[in-house]
């Protein structure tokens, strides 16, 4: 299992603790290894178990208001690798005011990872870092807990309908939105000539089109998030929010292409790595630009004991 570096702390506009990656290098070979079939089978069963708890409709009054009246805090999470190190990482949670989109809380923590990246199982690398960060916030400054979390990854737009945004939402019981930078090609969705033509027809920020799979299910939306960005985002429901509200809020949180909560979490996690270790952060395998890493575990909250001992 991945472990958090001791001594980390949260703060309102800073980060925390130093971390040593001495043990990480010895574990690098294991990280790069694909997990055994038994582990993948257990992961699939855990996804199926937790998927039953996903709520794909609006549950809060502010979600149904055209201006999101009553929404005051939006959160974003990120896990960034230490550059040149397949084990060391920084997990971050930021909370921003809404609609001002100013950072009011930040928690960065150095972690070590041991679980490998496997497509379709990102949550088993990252989600416990995120759950732990939310738990610390609830314990220390509950008045700053976000009313919704943005996740750099997919929700129901997933091989088994249960991506990292769903996983985090169910374990924290918070509304979650999955925002991916690349199209996950599942259920017949393809980055085809037709798909590219639909993207070209997105003329302005806020324009979108549905991502309907071969099963006839709308799995998400392709969204032009900003007037000056030609590359879409792929928005999907994570938990406790409708797709329509998720798309509107994502657009409303974009000063640039990436929603500000995710963008700030990424900037601050990489900045913390630089300040702590004197080196930069780097993208993780399977991610664009600035993502990610696995997480700490020792009987993680919300995850079965059978899974907790695997890594």
TORNUDO-236851 format. One line per field, with one value per residue (C-alpha): x, y, z; residue in three letters; residue number from 0. Coordinates in Angstrom, 2 decimals. Layout:
xx (X	...)
yy (Y	...)
zz (Z	...)
residuo (ALA	...)
num (NUM	...)
//
This chain:
xx (0.00	1.05	1.84	1.73	4.91	4.68	4.55	2.29	-0.26	-3.02	-3.38	-5.58	-3.20	-0.07	0.98	2.77	5.35	8.54	8.84	11.56	11.47	14.36	12.13	10.32	13.12	13.34	9.67	9.82	10.11	6.97	5.06	5.80	4.45	0.90	-1.10	-2.02	-5.33	-6.67	-6.13	-7.83	-10.76	-11.06	-10.86	-13.67	-15.83	-15.16	-16.16	-19.36	-20.14	-19.64	-21.34	-24.66	-24.38	-23.87	-26.56	-26.76	-29.30	-29.24	-29.51	-28.86	-31.05	-28.20	-27.73	-31.19	-30.78	-29.75	-27.16	-26.20	-27.46	-26.33	-23.11	-20.20	-17.32	-15.97	-13.09	-10.49	-8.08	-4.81	-1.95	1.30	4.44	7.88	9.82	12.08	10.62	7.94	7.13	7.21	4.14	2.20	-1.53	-3.46	-6.93	-7.93	-11.16	-12.17	-14.86	-17.69	-18.27	-15.03	-12.86	-10.29	-8.41	-9.55	-8.01	-5.12	-3.76	-0.66	1.03	3.96	3.05	4.66	2.88	3.13	0.06	0.61	-1.38	-3.92	-6.42	-9.90	-8.62	-7.20	-9.07	-7.07	-3.94	-5.26	-8.57	-7.44	-5.14	-8.18	-10.43	-7.81	-7.52	-11.28	-11.29	-8.57	-10.52	-13.71	-11.84	-9.92	-12.09	-15.51	-16.92	-14.62	-15.69	-16.52	-20.08	-18.82	-15.52	-13.96	-11.83	-9.32	-10.71	-13.94	-17.14	-19.75	-17.88	-15.86	-15.33	-17.60	-19.51	-17.55	-14.53	-12.44	-15.00	-17.71	-15.37	-14.42	-18.00	-19.31	-16.51	-16.82	-20.58	-19.92	-21.21	-18.44	-17.84	-15.46	-13.55	-11.19	-8.96	-9.03	-11.95	-12.10	-13.13	-15.70	-19.13	-18.39	-17.23	-14.36	-12.17	-13.33	-13.64	-17.28	-16.31	-13.66	-16.18	-18.56	-15.72	-15.03	-18.67	-18.33	-18.07	-18.00	-17.38	-20.32	-21.14	-21.36	-22.63	-23.65	-21.41	-23.81	-22.40	-23.37	-25.74	-27.77	-26.72	-25.45	-22.24	-21.15	-20.75	-17.98	-17.70	-15.88	-14.98	-13.58	-13.88	-10.14	-9.81	-10.47	-9.88	-12.96	-13.27	-15.16	-17.55	-19.34	-21.36	-19.38	-21.95	-24.99	-25.30	-27.05	-25.07	-26.75	-25.76	-22.26	-21.67	-23.02	-20.90	-17.79	-18.15	-18.77	-15.55	-13.28	-11.11	-9.01	-9.55	-9.30	-11.78	-10.10	-10.39	-8.49	-6.07	-5.21	-4.82	-2.40	-0.41	-0.11	0.82	3.62	4.67	4.83	7.05	9.35	9.51	9.92	12.36	13.73	12.49	9.41	6.29	5.42	2.41	1.68	1.23	-2.16	-2.66	-2.18	-0.08	0.15	-1.28	-0.78	0.04	-1.27	-2.03	-1.71	-3.53	-3.72	-7.29	-8.65	-12.01	-14.76	-12.64	-13.08	-10.44	-9.93	-8.61	-6.74	-4.05	-3.24	-0.63)
yy (0.00	3.56	5.55	9.21	10.88	11.74	15.33	16.69	19.34	21.37	25.12	27.74	28.98	26.92	23.32	21.14	18.66	17.42	13.88	11.34	9.06	6.86	3.83	4.61	3.68	0.21	-0.24	1.13	-2.25	-3.44	-0.32	-0.95	-4.49	-5.25	-6.61	-10.29	-11.47	-12.04	-8.38	-7.16	-9.44	-8.02	-4.49	-5.23	-6.64	-3.59	-1.30	-3.27	-3.13	0.62	1.38	0.46	3.58	6.08	8.76	10.34	13.08	16.46	16.11	19.69	22.76	24.85	22.36	23.12	26.90	28.42	30.60	27.93	30.17	28.71	27.24	28.80	26.29	24.12	21.69	20.06	17.17	16.20	13.74	14.63	12.56	13.68	14.21	11.27	9.17	6.54	6.32	9.78	11.98	14.89	14.65	17.90	19.15	22.76	24.55	27.68	30.23	30.34	32.27	34.19	31.07	32.19	29.53	29.46	26.15	23.99	20.65	19.19	16.04	13.99	10.34	7.16	4.86	1.16	0.32	0.38	2.33	0.09	1.55	1.50	1.20	4.68	4.96	2.11	4.22	7.61	7.75	7.01	10.06	12.13	10.54	11.16	14.82	15.30	13.55	15.89	18.91	17.70	17.22	20.50	23.06	21.56	24.94	24.81	21.39	21.81	21.36	19.67	18.13	18.25	15.26	15.06	11.79	10.09	9.29	7.05	7.46	4.36	0.74	-0.46	2.77	3.56	5.82	7.67	10.53	8.02	6.22	9.44	10.63	7.44	7.23	10.89	11.24	14.50	15.56	14.85	15.73	13.84	16.06	14.32	15.86	12.83	10.74	7.35	5.09	2.80	1.50	2.27	5.86	6.68	9.64	9.26	11.68	12.24	12.96	15.44	17.16	17.57	19.13	21.55	22.68	23.74	27.46	29.09	28.35	26.43	24.62	20.85	17.63	14.32	11.28	8.47	4.99	2.05	0.94	4.11	5.53	9.10	8.65	12.27	15.47	16.93	20.56	23.52	25.00	28.35	30.62	30.43	26.66	24.44	21.16	19.91	18.50	15.27	15.78	12.93	12.41	11.27	11.27	13.19	15.49	15.46	15.62	18.88	20.59	19.10	20.55	23.99	24.18	22.96	25.74	28.25	27.25	27.61	30.69	28.69	25.28	23.31	23.95	26.21	23.79	21.08	23.60	25.03	21.59	20.67	23.91	23.67	19.99	20.53	23.73	21.88	19.20	21.95	23.73	20.53	18.61	21.29	19.50	19.61	17.50	15.38	13.61	10.06	7.23	7.31	11.01	14.26	17.16	16.88	13.81	11.42	8.88	6.23	6.63	5.71	2.77	0.89	-0.14	2.82	4.14	2.87	0.14	-3.51	-5.15	-7.77	-5.05	-3.07	-5.72	-6.24	-3.50)
zz (0.00	-0.48	2.60	3.48	4.60	8.31	9.45	6.74	7.62	6.04	5.86	4.27	1.63	1.94	2.06	4.58	5.42	4.00	2.69	2.08	-0.93	0.23	0.59	-2.64	-4.98	-3.51	-4.33	-7.87	-9.52	-7.78	-8.80	-12.44	-12.25	-13.34	-10.40	-10.37	-11.80	-8.28	-7.43	-10.58	-9.85	-6.34	-7.69	-10.14	-7.35	-5.21	-8.05	-8.57	-4.85	-4.56	-7.88	-6.31	-4.13	-6.96	-7.24	-10.70	-9.97	-8.24	-4.49	-3.33	-3.81	-5.23	-8.08	-9.41	-9.34	-12.71	-10.95	-8.40	-5.60	-2.28	-3.66	-1.76	-1.89	-4.72	-4.30	-6.50	-5.95	-7.59	-7.21	-8.98	-9.32	-8.26	-11.48	-12.25	-9.42	-10.01	-6.31	-4.72	-5.18	-3.74	-3.03	-2.82	-1.99	-2.55	-1.76	-3.63	-2.94	-5.45	-7.64	-6.94	-7.45	-4.86	-2.88	0.77	1.84	0.71	1.91	0.24	1.48	0.22	-0.28	-1.55	-3.91	-4.48	-6.57	-10.34	-12.88	-14.60	-17.05	-15.54	-11.97	-11.32	-8.03	-6.55	-7.00	-5.98	-4.21	-0.66	-0.76	-1.65	0.96	3.63	2.63	2.88	6.27	7.59	6.39	8.05	11.32	11.29	9.49	8.78	7.71	4.67	3.38	-0.33	-1.51	-4.68	-5.76	-9.21	-10.14	-13.00	-14.32	-15.28	-13.45	-15.07	-18.36	-17.58	-18.60	-15.79	-15.15	-11.99	-12.48	-9.92	-9.58	-8.65	-6.26	-4.46	-4.33	-2.77	-0.19	0.87	0.31	-1.55	-4.97	-7.48	-11.12	-13.39	-15.84	-18.26	-20.92	-23.22	-24.43	-22.78	-25.65	-24.08	-25.14	-28.77	-28.20	-30.52	-31.31	-34.90	-37.80	-36.83	-33.22	-34.35	-36.59	-33.64	-31.68	-34.52	-34.37	-30.71	-31.40	-27.97	-24.32	-22.91	-26.15	-25.71	-27.22	-25.61	-25.54	-26.37	-26.26	-28.41	-25.66	-26.18	-22.80	-22.54	-20.57	-20.46	-22.43	-24.54	-23.41	-24.88	-21.53	-22.65	-25.69	-26.28	-25.93	-28.93	-27.08	-25.24	-21.77	-21.17	-18.27	-16.53	-13.39	-10.37	-7.58	-6.31	-9.33	-12.68	-15.90	-16.90	-13.64	-13.79	-17.27	-16.32	-13.18	-14.97	-17.51	-14.73	-12.98	-16.04	-16.23	-18.64	-20.24	-16.96	-14.11	-11.59	-8.63	-10.54	-12.05	-8.64	-7.07	-9.86	-9.63	-5.87	-5.76	-8.25	-6.49	-3.20	-4.71	-5.98	-2.62	-0.63	-2.79	-5.08	-8.19	-10.38	-10.60	-13.60	-15.12	-14.14	-16.66	-18.31	-17.58	-19.44	-18.23	-14.54	-13.00	-10.72	-8.20	-5.85	-2.24	1.34	2.84	6.02	6.27	4.22	5.14	2.88	1.26	2.16	4.38	1.68	-0.62	2.03	2.44	-1.21	-1.61)
residuo (UNK	UNK	UNK	UNK	UNK	UNK	UNK	UNK	UNK	UNK	UNK	UNK	UNK	UNK	UNK	UNK	UNK	UNK	UNK	UNK	UNK	UNK	UNK	UNK	UNK	UNK	UNK	UNK	UNK	UNK	UNK	UNK	UNK	UNK	UNK	UNK	UNK	UNK	UNK	UNK	UNK	UNK	UNK	UNK	UNK	UNK	UNK	UNK	UNK	UNK	UNK	UNK	UNK	UNK	UNK	UNK	UNK	UNK	UNK	UNK	UNK	UNK	UNK	UNK	UNK	UNK	UNK	UNK	UNK	UNK	UNK	UNK	UNK	UNK	UNK	UNK	UNK	UNK	UNK	UNK	UNK	UNK	UNK	UNK	UNK	UNK	UNK	UNK	UNK	UNK	UNK	UNK	UNK	UNK	UNK	UNK	UNK	UNK	UNK	UNK	UNK	UNK	UNK	UNK	UNK	UNK	UNK	UNK	UNK	UNK	UNK	UNK	UNK	UNK	UNK	UNK	UNK	UNK	UNK	UNK	UNK	UNK	UNK	UNK	UNK	UNK	UNK	UNK	UNK	UNK	UNK	UNK	UNK	UNK	UNK	UNK	UNK	UNK	UNK	UNK	UNK	UNK	UNK	UNK	UNK	UNK	UNK	UNK	UNK	UNK	UNK	UNK	UNK	UNK	UNK	UNK	UNK	UNK	UNK	UNK	UNK	UNK	UNK	UNK	UNK	UNK	UNK	UNK	UNK	UNK	UNK	UNK	UNK	UNK	UNK	UNK	UNK	UNK	UNK	UNK	UNK	UNK	UNK	UNK	UNK	UNK	UNK	UNK	UNK	UNK	UNK	UNK	UNK	UNK	UNK	UNK	UNK	UNK	UNK	UNK	UNK	UNK	UNK	UNK	UNK	UNK	UNK	UNK	UNK	UNK	UNK	UNK	UNK	UNK	UNK	UNK	UNK	UNK	UNK	UNK	UNK	UNK	UNK	UNK	UNK	UNK	UNK	UNK	UNK	UNK	UNK	UNK	UNK	UNK	UNK	UNK	UNK	UNK	UNK	UNK	UNK	UNK	UNK	UNK	UNK	UNK	UNK	UNK	UNK	UNK	UNK	UNK	UNK	UNK	UNK	UNK	UNK	UNK	UNK	UNK	UNK	UNK	UNK	UNK	UNK	UNK	UNK	UNK	UNK	UNK	UNK	UNK	UNK	UNK	UNK	UNK	UNK	UNK	UNK	UNK	UNK	UNK	UNK	UNK	UNK	UNK	UNK	UNK	UNK	UNK	UNK	UNK	UNK	UNK	UNK	UNK	UNK	UNK	UNK	UNK	UNK	UNK	UNK	UNK	UNK	UNK	UNK	UNK	UNK	UNK	UNK)
num (0	1	2	3	4	5	6	7	8	9	10	11	12	13	14	15	16	17	18	19	20	21	22	23	24	25	26	27	28	29	30	31	32	33	34	35	36	37	38	39	40	41	42	43	44	45	46	47	48	49	50	51	52	53	54	55	56	57	58	59	60	61	62	63	64	65	66	67	68	69	70	71	72	73	74	75	76	77	78	79	80	81	82	83	84	85	86	87	88	89	90	91	92	93	94	95	96	97	98	99	100	101	102	103	104	105	106	107	108	109	110	111	112	113	114	115	116	117	118	119	120	121	122	123	124	125	126	127	128	129	130	131	132	133	134	135	136	137	138	139	140	141	142	143	144	145	146	147	148	149	150	151	152	153	154	155	156	157	158	159	160	161	162	163	164	165	166	167	168	169	170	171	172	173	174	175	176	177	178	179	180	181	182	183	184	185	186	187	188	189	190	191	192	193	194	195	196	197	198	199	200	201	202	203	204	205	206	207	208	209	210	211	212	213	214	215	216	217	218	219	220	221	222	223	224	225	226	227	228	229	230	231	232	233	234	235	236	237	238	239	240	241	242	243	244	245	246	247	248	249	250	251	252	253	254	255	256	257	258	259	260	261	262	263	264	265	266	267	268	269	270	271	272	273	274	275	276	277	278	279	280	281	282	283	284	285	286	287	288	289	290	291	292	293	294	295	296	297	298	299	300	301	302	303	304	305	306	307	308	309	310)
//
